[in-house]
Amino acid sequence: MPSFEDSARREREYIAAQLHITVSELVQYPYYAGVETVRGKIALMIHWLDDTPDGVIRDGNMRGSFITDIEMPT
């Protein structure tokens, strides 16, 4: 059974790959991830706590309200 650290590392690697950024860049921007339904599909929602990495598409316009949705892993 994978440890919490292994699961967290895999999650960060997956999110970074989907956003086309490096893991080291991702960890510079605080976020939390949650599963939600977006446009009729299950998506992994990234809720940014401050700002987003350069080039990452986001919705919202105020501190704490930026979100990015990505496909769930298959």
PDB file of N, H, CA, C and O in Angstrom:
ATOM      1  N   MET A   1       0.850  -1.180   0.000  1.00  0.00           N
ATOM      2  CA  MET A   1       0.000   0.000   0.000  1.00  0.00           C
ATOM      3  C   MET A   1       0.895   1.244   0.000  1.00  0.00           C
ATOM      4  O   MET A   1       1.812   1.346   0.815  1.00  0.00           O
ATOM      5  N   PRO A   2       0.634   2.180  -0.903  1.00  0.00           N
ATOM      6  CA  PRO A   2       1.479   3.377  -0.972  1.00  0.00           C
ATOM      7  C   PRO A   2       1.329   4.242   0.279  1.00  0.00           C
ATOM      8  O   PRO A   2       0.252   4.326   0.869  1.00  0.00           O
ATOM      9  N   SER A   3       2.408   4.867   0.661  1.00  0.00           N
ATOM     10  H   SER A   3       3.283   4.799   0.182  1.00  0.00           H
ATOM     11  CA  SER A   3       2.378   5.764   1.808  1.00  0.00           C
ATOM     12  C   SER A   3       1.721   7.089   1.412  1.00  0.00           C
ATOM     13  O   SER A   3       1.528   7.370   0.229  1.00  0.00           O
ATOM     14  N   PHE A   4       1.387   7.883   2.403  1.00  0.00           N
ATOM     15  H   PHE A   4       1.544   7.654   3.364  1.00  0.00           H
ATOM     16  CA  PHE A   4       0.816   9.208   2.148  1.00  0.00           C
ATOM     17  C   PHE A   4       1.776  10.047   1.319  1.00  0.00           C
ATOM     18  O   PHE A   4       1.361  10.758   0.404  1.00  0.00           O
ATOM     19  N   GLU A   5       3.072   9.961   1.646  1.00  0.00           N
ATOM     20  H   GLU A   5       3.409   9.383   2.389  1.00  0.00           H
ATOM     21  CA  GLU A   5       4.075  10.740   0.918  1.00  0.00           C
ATOM     22  C   GLU A   5       4.135  10.330  -0.553  1.00  0.00           C
ATOM     23  O   GLU A   5       4.250  11.179  -1.437  1.00  0.00           O
ATOM     24  N   ASP A   6       4.056   9.016  -0.808  1.00  0.00           N
ATOM     25  H   ASP A   6       3.962   8.327  -0.090  1.00  0.00           H
ATOM     26  CA  ASP A   6       4.062   8.537  -2.194  1.00  0.00           C
ATOM     27  C   ASP A   6       2.826   9.017  -2.946  1.00  0.00           C
ATOM     28  O   ASP A   6       2.921   9.438  -4.099  1.00  0.00           O
ATOM     29  N   SER A   7       1.667   8.954  -2.294  1.00  0.00           N
ATOM     30  H   SER A   7       1.590   8.612  -1.358  1.00  0.00           H
ATOM     31  CA  SER A   7       0.425   9.412  -2.929  1.00  0.00           C
ATOM     32  C   SER A   7       0.475  10.908  -3.226  1.00  0.00           C
ATOM     33  O   SER A   7       0.063  11.348  -4.299  1.00  0.00           O
ATOM     34  N   ALA A   8       0.982  11.687  -2.270  1.00  0.00           N
ATOM     35  H   ALA A   8       1.317  11.329  -1.398  1.00  0.00           H
ATOM     36  CA  ALA A   8       1.079  13.138  -2.462  1.00  0.00           C
ATOM     37  C   ALA A   8       2.054  13.462  -3.589  1.00  0.00           C
ATOM     38  O   ALA A   8       1.793  14.357  -4.393  1.00  0.00           O
ATOM     39  N   ARG A   9       3.170  12.746  -3.656  1.00  0.00           N
ATOM     40  H   ARG A   9       3.382  12.019  -3.003  1.00  0.00           H
ATOM     41  CA  ARG A   9       4.150  12.967  -4.722  1.00  0.00           C
ATOM     42  C   ARG A   9       3.541  12.644  -6.079  1.00  0.00           C
ATOM     43  O   ARG A   9       3.708  13.405  -7.033  1.00  0.00           O
ATOM     44  N   ARG A  10       2.834  11.516  -6.171  1.00  0.00           N
ATOM     45  H   ARG A  10       2.698  10.898  -5.397  1.00  0.00           H
ATOM     46  CA  ARG A  10       2.204  11.144  -7.447  1.00  0.00           C
ATOM     47  C   ARG A  10       1.151  12.163  -7.856  1.00  0.00           C
ATOM     48  O   ARG A  10       1.020  12.482  -9.038  1.00  0.00           O
ATOM     49  N   GLU A  11       0.394  12.681  -6.877  1.00  0.00           N
ATOM     50  H   GLU A  11       0.501  12.422  -5.917  1.00  0.00           H
ATOM     51  CA  GLU A  11      -0.613  13.692  -7.192  1.00  0.00           C
ATOM     52  C   GLU A  11       0.058  14.946  -7.749  1.00  0.00           C
ATOM     53  O   GLU A  11      -0.381  15.480  -8.767  1.00  0.00           O
ATOM     54  N   ARG A  12       1.116  15.418  -7.093  1.00  0.00           N
ATOM     55  H   ARG A  12       1.473  14.984  -6.266  1.00  0.00           H
ATOM     56  CA  ARG A  12       1.838  16.603  -7.578  1.00  0.00           C
ATOM     57  C   ARG A  12       2.397  16.377  -8.978  1.00  0.00           C
ATOM     58  O   ARG A  12       2.307  17.257  -9.834  1.00  0.00           O
ATOM     59  N   GLU A  13       2.973  15.202  -9.211  1.00  0.00           N
ATOM     60  H   GLU A  13       3.046  14.487  -8.516  1.00  0.00           H
ATOM     61  CA  GLU A  13       3.524  14.893 -10.536  1.00  0.00           C
ATOM     62  C   GLU A  13       2.432  14.894 -11.600  1.00  0.00           C
ATOM     63  O   GLU A  13       2.636  15.410 -12.698  1.00  0.00           O
ATOM     64  N   TYR A  14       1.273  14.318 -11.280  1.00  0.00           N
ATOM     65  H   TYR A  14       1.108  13.899 -10.387  1.00  0.00           H
ATOM     66  CA  TYR A  14       0.170  14.273 -12.235  1.00  0.00           C
ATOM     67  C   TYR A  14      -0.341  15.681 -12.543  1.00  0.00           C
ATOM     68  O   TYR A  14      -0.521  16.044 -13.706  1.00  0.00           O
ATOM     69  N   ILE A  15      -0.573  16.470 -11.489  1.00  0.00           N
ATOM     70  H   ILE A  15      -0.427  16.175 -10.544  1.00  0.00           H
ATOM     71  CA  ILE A  15      -1.078  17.840 -11.683  1.00  0.00           C
ATOM     72  C   ILE A  15      -0.091  18.659 -12.513  1.00  0.00           C
ATOM     73  O   ILE A  15      -0.487  19.338 -13.460  1.00  0.00           O
ATOM     74  N   ALA A  16       1.182  18.596 -12.162  1.00  0.00           N
ATOM     75  H   ALA A  16       1.504  18.045 -11.392  1.00  0.00           H
ATOM     76  CA  ALA A  16       2.191  19.362 -12.902  1.00  0.00           C
ATOM     77  C   ALA A  16       2.219  18.947 -14.368  1.00  0.00           C
ATOM     78  O   ALA A  16       2.296  19.799 -15.252  1.00  0.00           O
ATOM     79  N   ALA A  17       2.157  17.649 -14.630  1.00  0.00           N
ATOM     80  H   ALA A  17       2.095  16.957 -13.911  1.00  0.00           H
ATOM     81  CA  ALA A  17       2.185  17.170 -16.016  1.00  0.00           C
ATOM     82  C   ALA A  17       0.961  17.667 -16.785  1.00  0.00           C
ATOM     83  O   ALA A  17       1.087  18.078 -17.938  1.00  0.00           O
ATOM     84  N   GLN A  18      -0.208  17.636 -16.170  1.00  0.00           N
ATOM     85  H   GLN A  18      -0.310  17.303 -15.233  1.00  0.00           H
ATOM     86  CA  GLN A  18      -1.424  18.095 -16.836  1.00  0.00           C
ATOM     87  C   GLN A  18      -1.394  19.596 -17.106  1.00  0.00           C
ATOM     88  O   GLN A  18      -1.984  20.070 -18.078  1.00  0.00           O
ATOM     89  N   LEU A  19      -0.712  20.336 -16.250  1.00  0.00           N
ATOM     90  H   LEU A  19      -0.233  19.952 -15.461  1.00  0.00           H
ATOM     91  CA  LEU A  19      -0.617  21.792 -16.415  1.00  0.00           C
ATOM     92  C   LEU A  19       0.585  22.207 -17.258  1.00  0.00           C
ATOM     93  O   LEU A  19       0.764  23.391 -17.545  1.00  0.00           O
ATOM     94  N   HIS A  20       1.405  21.239 -17.655  1.00  0.00           N
ATOM     95  H   HIS A  20       1.259  20.278 -17.422  1.00  0.00           H
ATOM     96  CA  HIS A  20       2.601  21.487 -18.474  1.00  0.00           C
ATOM     97  C   HIS A  20       3.603  22.391 -17.760  1.00  0.00           C
ATOM     98  O   HIS A  20       4.188  23.297 -18.353  1.00  0.00           O
ATOM     99  N   ILE A  21       3.784  22.114 -16.458  1.00  0.00           N
ATOM    100  H   ILE A  21       3.309  21.378 -15.976  1.00  0.00           H
ATOM    101  CA  ILE A  21       4.785  22.818 -15.667  1.00  0.00           C
ATOM    102  C   ILE A  21       5.590  21.773 -14.893  1.00  0.00           C
ATOM    103  O   ILE A  21       5.232  20.595 -14.873  1.00  0.00           O
ATOM    104  N   THR A  22       6.666  22.204 -14.263  1.00  0.00           N
ATOM    105  H   THR A  22       6.957  23.161 -14.279  1.00  0.00           H
ATOM    106  CA  THR A  22       7.464  21.285 -13.454  1.00  0.00           C
ATOM    107  C   THR A  22       6.883  21.190 -12.042  1.00  0.00           C
ATOM    108  O   THR A  22       6.162  22.077 -11.586  1.00  0.00           O
ATOM    109  N   VAL A  23       7.215  20.095 -11.369  1.00  0.00           N
ATOM    110  H   VAL A  23       7.800  19.374 -11.740  1.00  0.00           H
ATOM    111  CA  VAL A  23       6.768  19.929  -9.983  1.00  0.00           C
ATOM    112  C   VAL A  23       7.366  21.032  -9.119  1.00  0.00           C
ATOM    113  O   VAL A  23       6.689  21.556  -8.234  1.00  0.00           O
ATOM    114  N   SER A  24       8.614  21.388  -9.361  1.00  0.00           N
ATOM    115  H   SER A  24       9.163  20.963 -10.080  1.00  0.00           H
ATOM    116  CA  SER A  24       9.244  22.441  -8.554  1.00  0.00           C
ATOM    117  C   SER A  24       8.526  23.775  -8.734  1.00  0.00           C
ATOM    118  O   SER A  24       8.446  24.568  -7.795  1.00  0.00           O
ATOM    119  N   GLU A  25       8.007  24.026  -9.928  1.00  0.00           N
ATOM    120  H   GLU A  25       8.072  23.382 -10.690  1.00  0.00           H
ATOM    121  CA  GLU A  25       7.231  25.249 -10.144  1.00  0.00           C
ATOM    122  C   GLU A  25       5.876  25.149  -9.443  1.00  0.00           C
ATOM    123  O   GLU A  25       5.420  26.117  -8.835  1.00  0.00           O
ATOM    124  N   LEU A  26       5.236  23.990  -9.523  1.00  0.00           N
ATOM    125  H   LEU A  26       5.606  23.204 -10.017  1.00  0.00           H
ATOM    126  CA  LEU A  26       3.921  23.788  -8.896  1.00  0.00           C
ATOM    127  C   LEU A  26       3.971  24.047  -7.392  1.00  0.00           C
ATOM    128  O   LEU A  26       3.091  24.716  -6.850  1.00  0.00           O
ATOM    129  N   VAL A  27       4.989  23.526  -6.718  1.00  0.00           N
ATOM    130  H   VAL A  27       5.704  22.983  -7.158  1.00  0.00           H
ATOM    131  CA  VAL A  27       5.030  23.647  -5.259  1.00  0.00           C
ATOM    132  C   VAL A  27       5.280  25.079  -4.784  1.00  0.00           C
ATOM    133  O   VAL A  27       5.158  25.360  -3.592  1.00  0.00           O
ATOM    134  N   GLN A  28       5.623  25.976  -5.689  1.00  0.00           N
ATOM    135  H   GLN A  28       5.722  25.747  -6.657  1.00  0.00           H
ATOM    136  CA  GLN A  28       5.798  27.381  -5.320  1.00  0.00           C
ATOM    137  C   GLN A  28       4.463  28.115  -5.196  1.00  0.00           C
ATOM    138  O   GLN A  28       4.417  29.243  -4.706  1.00  0.00           O
ATOM    139  N   TYR A  29       3.369  27.472  -5.643  1.00  0.00           N
ATOM    140  H   TYR A  29       3.406  26.556  -6.041  1.00  0.00           H
ATOM    141  CA  TYR A  29       2.049  28.093  -5.654  1.00  0.00           C
ATOM    142  C   TYR A  29       1.100  27.242  -4.822  1.00  0.00           C
ATOM    143  O   TYR A  29       0.677  26.178  -5.274  1.00  0.00           O
ATOM    144  N   PRO A  30       0.754  27.689  -3.611  1.00  0.00           N
ATOM    145  CA  PRO A  30      -0.116  26.893  -2.742  1.00  0.00           C
ATOM    146  C   PRO A  30      -1.465  26.613  -3.401  1.00  0.00           C
ATOM    147  O   PRO A  30      -2.046  27.480  -4.053  1.00  0.00           O
ATOM    148  N   TYR A  31      -1.946  25.395  -3.218  1.00  0.00           N
ATOM    149  H   TYR A  31      -1.474  24.690  -2.688  1.00  0.00           H
ATOM    150  CA  TYR A  31      -3.222  24.979  -3.797  1.00  0.00           C
ATOM    151  C   TYR A  31      -3.794  23.830  -2.972  1.00  0.00           C
ATOM    152  O   TYR A  31      -3.097  23.232  -2.152  1.00  0.00           O
ATOM    153  N   TYR A  32      -5.056  23.535  -3.199  1.00  0.00           N
ATOM    154  H   TYR A  32      -5.622  24.021  -3.865  1.00  0.00           H
ATOM    155  CA  TYR A  32      -5.616  22.269  -2.745  1.00  0.00           C
ATOM    156  C   TYR A  32      -6.449  21.720  -3.889  1.00  0.00           C
ATOM    157  O   TYR A  32      -6.973  22.479  -4.705  1.00  0.00           O
ATOM    158  N   ALA A  33      -6.566  20.429  -3.945  1.00  0.00           N
ATOM    159  H   ALA A  33      -6.141  19.813  -3.282  1.00  0.00           H
ATOM    160  CA  ALA A  33      -7.261  19.777  -5.046  1.00  0.00           C
ATOM    161  C   ALA A  33      -8.508  19.069  -4.522  1.00  0.00           C
ATOM    162  O   ALA A  33      -8.512  18.511  -3.425  1.00  0.00           O
ATOM    163  N   GLY A  34      -9.552  19.105  -5.323  1.00  0.00           N
ATOM    164  H   GLY A  34      -9.549  19.558  -6.214  1.00  0.00           H
ATOM    165  CA  GLY A  34     -10.794  18.415  -4.981  1.00  0.00           C
ATOM    166  C   GLY A  34     -11.457  17.888  -6.240  1.00  0.00           C
ATOM    167  O   GLY A  34     -11.236  18.407  -7.334  1.00  0.00           O
ATOM    168  N   VAL A  35     -12.258  16.870  -6.079  1.00  0.00           N
ATOM    169  H   VAL A  35     -12.437  16.449  -5.189  1.00  0.00           H
ATOM    170  CA  VAL A  35     -12.971  16.276  -7.205  1.00  0.00           C
ATOM    171  C   VAL A  35     -14.354  16.917  -7.294  1.00  0.00           C
ATOM    172  O   VAL A  35     -15.095  16.958  -6.312  1.00  0.00           O
ATOM    173  N   GLU A  36     -14.691  17.416  -8.486  1.00  0.00           N
ATOM    174  H   GLU A  36     -14.089  17.383  -9.283  1.00  0.00           H
ATOM    175  CA  GLU A  36     -15.985  18.057  -8.712  1.00  0.00           C
ATOM    176  C   GLU A  36     -16.489  17.720 -10.108  1.00  0.00           C
ATOM    177  O   GLU A  36     -15.729  17.243 -10.952  1.00  0.00           O
ATOM    178  N   THR A  37     -17.765  17.968 -10.347  1.00  0.00           N
ATOM    179  H   THR A  37     -18.382  18.356  -9.662  1.00  0.00           H
ATOM    180  CA  THR A  37     -18.332  17.792 -11.680  1.00  0.00           C
ATOM    181  C   THR A  37     -18.236  19.122 -12.416  1.00  0.00           C
ATOM    182  O   THR A  37     -18.703  20.149 -11.925  1.00  0.00           O
ATOM    183  N   VAL A  38     -17.628  19.093 -13.598  1.00  0.00           N
ATOM    184  H   VAL A  38     -17.248  18.258 -13.997  1.00  0.00           H
ATOM    185  CA  VAL A  38     -17.437  20.291 -14.409  1.00  0.00           C
ATOM    186  C   VAL A  38     -17.930  19.981 -15.817  1.00  0.00           C
ATOM    187  O   VAL A  38     -17.456  19.046 -16.461  1.00  0.00           O
ATOM    188  N   ARG A  39     -18.872  20.763 -16.277  1.00  0.00           N
ATOM    189  H   ARG A  39     -19.257  21.523 -15.754  1.00  0.00           H
ATOM    190  CA  ARG A  39     -19.424  20.570 -17.616  1.00  0.00           C
ATOM    191  C   ARG A  39     -19.839  19.121 -17.857  1.00  0.00           C
ATOM    192  O   ARG A  39     -19.607  18.565 -18.931  1.00  0.00           O
ATOM    193  N   GLY A  40     -20.454  18.522 -16.845  1.00  0.00           N
ATOM    194  H   GLY A  40     -20.642  18.973 -15.973  1.00  0.00           H
ATOM    195  CA  GLY A  40     -20.965  17.164 -16.963  1.00  0.00           C
ATOM    196  C   GLY A  40     -19.933  16.061 -16.827  1.00  0.00           C
ATOM    197  O   GLY A  40     -20.261  14.892 -17.030  1.00  0.00           O
ATOM    198  N   LYS A  41     -18.690  16.397 -16.489  1.00  0.00           N
ATOM    199  H   LYS A  41     -18.423  17.346 -16.325  1.00  0.00           H
ATOM    200  CA  LYS A  41     -17.629  15.400 -16.329  1.00  0.00           C
ATOM    201  C   LYS A  41     -16.989  15.544 -14.950  1.00  0.00           C
ATOM    202  O   LYS A  41     -16.954  16.633 -14.377  1.00  0.00           O
ATOM    203  N   ILE A  42     -16.490  14.437 -14.436  1.00  0.00           N
ATOM    204  H   ILE A  42     -16.519  13.552 -14.902  1.00  0.00           H
ATOM    205  CA  ILE A  42     -15.744  14.481 -13.185  1.00  0.00           C
ATOM    206  C   ILE A  42     -14.369  15.082 -13.492  1.00  0.00           C
ATOM    207  O   ILE A  42     -13.693  14.657 -14.429  1.00  0.00           O
ATOM    208  N   ALA A  43     -13.965  16.068 -12.698  1.00  0.00           N
ATOM    209  H   ALA A  43     -14.514  16.414 -11.937  1.00  0.00           H
ATOM    210  CA  ALA A  43     -12.680  16.743 -12.921  1.00  0.00           C
ATOM    211  C   ALA A  43     -11.969  16.932 -11.592  1.00  0.00           C
ATOM    212  O   ALA A  43     -12.588  16.973 -10.529  1.00  0.00           O
ATOM    213  N   LEU A  44     -10.676  17.044 -11.682  1.00  0.00           N
ATOM    214  H   LEU A  44     -10.173  17.011 -12.545  1.00  0.00           H
ATOM    215  CA  LEU A  44      -9.862  17.390 -10.527  1.00  0.00           C
ATOM    216  C   LEU A  44      -9.741  18.910 -10.536  1.00  0.00           C
ATOM    217  O   LEU A  44      -9.134  19.483 -11.441  1.00  0.00           O
ATOM    218  N   MET A  45     -10.313  19.556  -9.538  1.00  0.00           N
ATOM    219  H   MET A  45     -10.806  19.091  -8.803  1.00  0.00           H
ATOM    220  CA  MET A  45     -10.295  21.018  -9.458  1.00  0.00           C
ATOM    221  C   MET A  45      -9.118  21.459  -8.602  1.00  0.00           C
ATOM    222  O   MET A  45      -8.956  21.021  -7.463  1.00  0.00           O
ATOM    223  N   ILE A  46      -8.307  22.330  -9.172  1.00  0.00           N
ATOM    224  H   ILE A  46      -8.439  22.686 -10.097  1.00  0.00           H
ATOM    225  CA  ILE A  46      -7.175  22.893  -8.447  1.00  0.00           C
ATOM    226  C   ILE A  46      -7.593  24.287  -7.984  1.00  0.00           C
ATOM    227  O   ILE A  46      -7.833  25.177  -8.800  1.00  0.00           O
ATOM    228  N   HIS A  47      -7.676  24.463  -6.677  1.00  0.00           N
ATOM    229  H   HIS A  47      -7.481  23.740  -6.015  1.00  0.00           H
ATOM    230  CA  HIS A  47      -8.042  25.748  -6.079  1.00  0.00           C
ATOM    231  C   HIS A  47      -6.750  26.420  -5.634  1.00  0.00           C
ATOM    232  O   HIS A  47      -6.097  25.977  -4.690  1.00  0.00           O
ATOM    233  N   TRP A  48      -6.400  27.475  -6.316  1.00  0.00           N
ATOM    234  H   TRP A  48      -6.930  27.835  -7.084  1.00  0.00           H
ATOM    235  CA  TRP A  48      -5.162  28.195  -6.018  1.00  0.00           C
ATOM    236  C   TRP A  48      -5.410  29.127  -4.850  1.00  0.00           C
ATOM    237  O   TRP A  48      -6.415  29.838  -4.835  1.00  0.00           O
ATOM    238  N   LEU A  49      -4.522  29.142  -3.876  1.00  0.00           N
ATOM    239  H   LEU A  49      -3.705  28.565  -3.888  1.00  0.00           H
ATOM    240  CA  LEU A  49      -4.699  29.957  -2.683  1.00  0.00           C
ATOM    241  C   LEU A  49      -4.181  31.368  -2.836  1.00  0.00           C
ATOM    242  O   LEU A  49      -4.458  32.222  -1.993  1.00  0.00           O
ATOM    243  N   ASP A  50      -3.441  31.628  -3.887  1.00  0.00           N
ATOM    244  H   ASP A  50      -3.216  30.934  -4.571  1.00  0.00           H
ATOM    245  CA  ASP A  50      -2.911  32.972  -4.097  1.00  0.00           C
ATOM    246  C   ASP A  50      -2.910  33.271  -5.589  1.00  0.00           C
ATOM    247  O   ASP A  50      -3.858  33.869  -6.097  1.00  0.00           O
ATOM    248  N   ASP A  51      -1.888  32.875  -6.280  1.00  0.00           N
ATOM    249  H   ASP A  51      -1.117  32.389  -5.867  1.00  0.00           H
ATOM    250  CA  ASP A  51      -1.755  33.126  -7.707  1.00  0.00           C
ATOM    251  C   ASP A  51      -1.493  31.796  -8.399  1.00  0.00           C
ATOM    252  O   ASP A  51      -1.422  30.759  -7.740  1.00  0.00           O
ATOM    253  N   THR A  52      -1.351  31.816  -9.710  1.00  0.00           N
ATOM    254  H   THR A  52      -1.409  32.659 -10.245  1.00  0.00           H
ATOM    255  CA  THR A  52      -1.094  30.601 -10.478  1.00  0.00           C
ATOM    256  C   THR A  52       0.231  30.722 -11.230  1.00  0.00           C
ATOM    257  O   THR A  52       0.688  31.826 -11.524  1.00  0.00           O
ATOM    258  N   PRO A  53       0.836  29.584 -11.536  1.00  0.00           N
ATOM    259  CA  PRO A  53       2.065  29.635 -12.334  1.00  0.00           C
ATOM    260  C   PRO A  53       1.806  30.279 -13.690  1.00  0.00           C
ATOM    261  O   PRO A  53       0.697  30.204 -14.219  1.00  0.00           O
ATOM    262  N   ASP A  54       2.828  30.906 -14.245  1.00  0.00           N
ATOM    263  H   ASP A  54       3.729  30.967 -13.815  1.00  0.00           H
ATOM    264  CA  ASP A  54       2.710  31.536 -15.566  1.00  0.00           C
ATOM    265  C   ASP A  54       2.227  30.516 -16.590  1.00  0.00           C
ATOM    266  O   ASP A  54       2.722  29.390 -16.630  1.00  0.00           O
ATOM    267  N   GLY A  55       1.270  30.907 -17.410  1.00  0.00           N
ATOM    268  H   GLY A  55       0.868  31.822 -17.377  1.00  0.00           H
ATOM    269  CA  GLY A  55       0.780  30.067 -18.486  1.00  0.00           C
ATOM    270  C   GLY A  55      -0.321  29.102 -18.107  1.00  0.00           C
ATOM    271  O   GLY A  55      -0.883  28.442 -18.981  1.00  0.00           O
ATOM    272  N   VAL A  56      -0.645  28.999 -16.829  1.00  0.00           N
ATOM    273  H   VAL A  56      -0.189  29.535 -16.119  1.00  0.00           H
ATOM    274  CA  VAL A  56      -1.708  28.084 -16.399  1.00  0.00           C
ATOM    275  C   VAL A  56      -3.055  28.781 -16.568  1.00  0.00           C
ATOM    276  O   VAL A  56      -3.260  29.892 -16.078  1.00  0.00           O
ATOM    277  N   ILE A  57      -3.956  28.120 -17.262  1.00  0.00           N
ATOM    278  H   ILE A  57      -3.790  27.218 -17.660  1.00  0.00           H
ATOM    279  CA  ILE A  57      -5.300  28.679 -17.481  1.00  0.00           C
ATOM    280  C   ILE A  57      -6.071  28.584 -16.177  1.00  0.00           C
ATOM    281  O   ILE A  57      -6.057  27.555 -15.503  1.00  0.00           O
ATOM    282  N   ARG A  58      -6.744  29.674 -15.833  1.00  0.00           N
ATOM    283  H   ARG A  58      -6.756  30.510 -16.381  1.00  0.00           H
ATOM    284  CA  ARG A  58      -7.485  29.712 -14.576  1.00  0.00           C
ATOM    285  C   ARG A  58      -8.791  30.456 -14.771  1.00  0.00           C
ATOM    286  O   ARG A  58      -8.945  31.240 -15.707  1.00  0.00           O
ATOM    287  N   ASP A  59      -9.722  30.201 -13.880  1.00  0.00           N
ATOM    288  H   ASP A  59      -9.597  29.563 -13.119  1.00  0.00           H
ATOM    289  CA  ASP A  59     -10.976  30.943 -13.809  1.00  0.00           C
ATOM    290  C   ASP A  59     -10.973  31.700 -12.493  1.00  0.00           C
ATOM    291  O   ASP A  59     -10.307  31.295 -11.540  1.00  0.00           O
ATOM    292  N   GLY A  60     -11.705  32.785 -12.439  1.00  0.00           N
ATOM    293  H   GLY A  60     -12.246  33.115 -13.213  1.00  0.00           H
ATOM    294  CA  GLY A  60     -11.773  33.584 -11.223  1.00  0.00           C
ATOM    295  C   GLY A  60     -10.954  34.846 -11.368  1.00  0.00           C
ATOM    296  O   GLY A  60     -10.214  35.006 -12.339  1.00  0.00           O
ATOM    297  N   ASN A  61     -11.085  35.743 -10.403  1.00  0.00           N
ATOM    298  H   ASN A  61     -11.686  35.612  -9.615  1.00  0.00           H
ATOM    299  CA  ASN A  61     -10.361  36.994 -10.524  1.00  0.00           C
ATOM    300  C   ASN A  61      -9.954  37.618  -9.202  1.00  0.00           C
ATOM    301  O   ASN A  61      -9.474  38.751  -9.180  1.00  0.00           O
ATOM    302  N   MET A  62     -10.133  36.906  -8.105  1.00  0.00           N
ATOM    303  H   MET A  62     -10.522  35.985  -8.123  1.00  0.00           H
ATOM    304  CA  MET A  62      -9.761  37.475  -6.819  1.00  0.00           C
ATOM    305  C   MET A  62      -8.850  36.508  -6.074  1.00  0.00           C
ATOM    306  O   MET A  62      -8.902  35.299  -6.299  1.00  0.00           O
ATOM    307  N   ARG A  63      -8.032  37.035  -5.204  1.00  0.00           N
ATOM    308  H   ARG A  63      -7.990  38.017  -5.022  1.00  0.00           H
ATOM    309  CA  ARG A  63      -7.165  36.176  -4.388  1.00  0.00           C
ATOM    310  C   ARG A  63      -7.996  35.089  -3.711  1.00  0.00           C
ATOM    311  O   ARG A  63      -9.028  35.367  -3.100  1.00  0.00           O
ATOM    312  N   GLY A  64      -7.534  33.862  -3.830  1.00  0.00           N
ATOM    313  H   GLY A  64      -6.696  33.636  -4.327  1.00  0.00           H
ATOM    314  CA  GLY A  64      -8.219  32.756  -3.190  1.00  0.00           C
ATOM    315  C   GLY A  64      -9.339  32.156  -4.006  1.00  0.00           C
ATOM    316  O   GLY A  64      -9.948  31.174  -3.581  1.00  0.00           O
ATOM    317  N   SER A  65      -9.633  32.727  -5.184  1.00  0.00           N
ATOM    318  H   SER A  65      -9.138  33.525  -5.529  1.00  0.00           H
ATOM    319  CA  SER A  65     -10.743  32.192  -5.953  1.00  0.00           C
ATOM    320  C   SER A  65     -10.334  31.650  -7.319  1.00  0.00           C
ATOM    321  O   SER A  65     -11.202  31.253  -8.097  1.00  0.00           O
ATOM    322  N   PHE A  66      -9.051  31.622  -7.633  1.00  0.00           N
ATOM    323  H   PHE A  66      -8.346  31.945  -7.001  1.00  0.00           H
ATOM    324  CA  PHE A  66      -8.617  31.064  -8.904  1.00  0.00           C
ATOM    325  C   PHE A  66      -8.764  29.546  -8.875  1.00  0.00           C
ATOM    326  O   PHE A  66      -8.367  28.897  -7.907  1.00  0.00           O
ATOM    327  N   ILE A  67      -9.335  28.984  -9.932  1.00  0.00           N
ATOM    328  H   ILE A  67      -9.658  29.511 -10.719  1.00  0.00           H
ATOM    329  CA  ILE A  67      -9.452  27.541 -10.041  1.00  0.00           C
ATOM    330  C   ILE A  67      -9.027  27.096 -11.437  1.00  0.00           C
ATOM    331  O   ILE A  67      -9.143  27.848 -12.405  1.00  0.00           O
ATOM    332  N   THR A  68      -8.541  25.884 -11.523  1.00  0.00           N
ATOM    333  H   THR A  68      -8.447  25.274 -10.737  1.00  0.00           H
ATOM    334  CA  THR A  68      -8.171  25.264 -12.784  1.00  0.00           C
ATOM    335  C   THR A  68      -8.711  23.845 -12.741  1.00  0.00           C
ATOM    336  O   THR A  68      -8.487  23.134 -11.761  1.00  0.00           O
ATOM    337  N   ASP A  69      -9.415  23.416 -13.777  1.00  0.00           N
ATOM    338  H   ASP A  69      -9.597  23.993 -14.573  1.00  0.00           H
ATOM    339  CA  ASP A  69      -9.882  22.035 -13.780  1.00  0.00           C
ATOM    340  C   ASP A  69      -9.059  21.215 -14.772  1.00  0.00           C
ATOM    341  O   ASP A  69      -8.716  21.684 -15.857  1.00  0.00           O
ATOM    342  N   ILE A  70      -8.748  19.969 -14.370  1.00  0.00           N
ATOM    343  H   ILE A  70      -9.026  19.589 -13.488  1.00  0.00           H
ATOM    344  CA  ILE A  70      -8.010  19.070 -15.233  1.00  0.00           C
ATOM    345  C   ILE A  70      -8.708  17.713 -15.211  1.00  0.00           C
ATOM    346  O   ILE A  70      -9.483  17.418 -14.302  1.00  0.00           O
ATOM    347  N   GLU A  71      -8.425  16.895 -16.215  1.00  0.00           N
ATOM    348  H   GLU A  71      -7.795  17.135 -16.954  1.00  0.00           H
ATOM    349  CA  GLU A  71      -9.033  15.579 -16.289  1.00  0.00           C
ATOM    350  C   GLU A  71      -8.529  14.691 -15.165  1.00  0.00           C
ATOM    351  O   GLU A  71      -7.378  14.778 -14.739  1.00  0.00           O
ATOM    352  N   MET A  72      -9.425  13.835 -14.700  1.00  0.00           N
ATOM    353  H   MET A  72     -10.361  13.764 -15.047  1.00  0.00           H
ATOM    354  CA  MET A  72      -9.056  12.849 -13.695  1.00  0.00           C
ATOM    355  C   MET A  72      -8.177  11.794 -14.348  1.00  0.00           C
ATOM    356  O   MET A  72      -8.343  11.502 -15.532  1.00  0.00           O
ATOM    357  N   PRO A  73      -7.243  11.217 -13.596  1.00  0.00           N
ATOM    358  CA  PRO A  73      -6.429  10.137 -14.175  1.00  0.00           C
ATOM    359  C   PRO A  73      -7.311   8.927 -14.478  1.00  0.00           C
ATOM    360  O   PRO A  73      -8.291   8.670 -13.779  1.00  0.00           O
ATOM    361  N   THR A  74      -6.955   8.199 -15.516  1.00  0.00           N
ATOM    362  H   THR A  74      -6.159   8.408 -16.084  1.00  0.00           H
ATOM    363  CA  THR A  74      -7.740   7.018 -15.872  1.00  0.00           C
ATOM    364  C   THR A  74      -7.115   5.764 -15.329  1.00  0.00           C
ATOM    365  O   THR A  74      -7.645   4.672 -15.534  1.00  0.00           O
TER     366      THR A  74
END
